[in-house]
Amino acid sequence: MPTVMPTLFVSHGAPTLVTDPVPTRDFMRQLGGLLPRPKAILAVSAHWDSPEPRLSSGPSPHTMYDFYGFPDALYEMTYPASGSPAMAGRAASLLAKAGLPATLDPQRGLDHGSWVPLTLMYPQAEIPVVQLSISSHLPPEHHLALGRALAPLRGEGVLILASGNATHNLRDVFRHDLLEQPAPYAKAFADWLTARVEAGEDAPLLRYLDDGPEAARNHPTADHFLPLLVALGAGQGAGHEMAAADRQGRLLHNGYTYGVLSMAAYAWGGTSALTATAPRP
């Protein structure tokens, strides 16, 4: 019987994370080896935003270069993982059962919100990957519900890997150096987020724009925050008969890039299966 997998939220930062000499890159390189070996990966990317849930269902998803103006070497990278039409169908069935019907998209590739962290975590690209979209026009509660509906996949050996950013003010990125100390406004939100995650407090996370310090400055758009709620929901399960340990998340990494991008990573549910974690800075 497969190990019940934890669920993860990782901050993927800029596409150059795969080459930048920063602590988050080193953490990501370790992370795959700290987890039970997944049979498949369901990646929830901030960079696929659709009107309704969509699942990539092709057998060989292509590598997408959904960014501009970066070094040529990035456009030569590929992540040739296979897809999993069967797992996409299973996920769609779970979502439909929860009243969240999803469309299967056989043409969708892997955008950089997925392939950047996966290149570091699983560089051999030997684990099948399916992507799930977010819907940023829908409320946070929708994304929590997506995760809860998909929680049974964890017991089937599927790693649910949500990818966004704990803070994400791109306009401010260009005013800071790569290894600059965190800006106070970014650190304030990231510290608040970690406290809520570790306390297992759902309600403030659903009200993040109202409750989080300078939330609108840290998240001018919702796309990089909402994947976290999918991971949270999947880690907690269906929301009933929930142990306190499953409600509470665990901080795995707490780095920063460009002073304003918190690169925090979290795990929920089954975190005892993690063999170790990198030291928290």
Secondary structure, 3 states (H helix, E strand, C coil): CCCCCCEEEEECCCHHHHCCCCHHHHHHHHHHHHCCCCCEEEEEEEEEECCCCEEECCCCCCECCCCCCCCHHHHHCCCCCCCCHHHHHHHHHHHHHCCCCCEEECCCCECHHHHHHHHHHCCCCCCCEEEEEECCCCCHHHHHHHHHHHHHHHHHCEEEEEEECCCCCHHHHCCCCCCCCCCHHHHHHHHHHHHHHHHCCHHHHHCHHHHCCCHHHHCCCCCCCHHHHHHHHHHHCCCCCCCHHHHCCEEEECCEECCCEECCEEEECCHHHCCCCCCCC
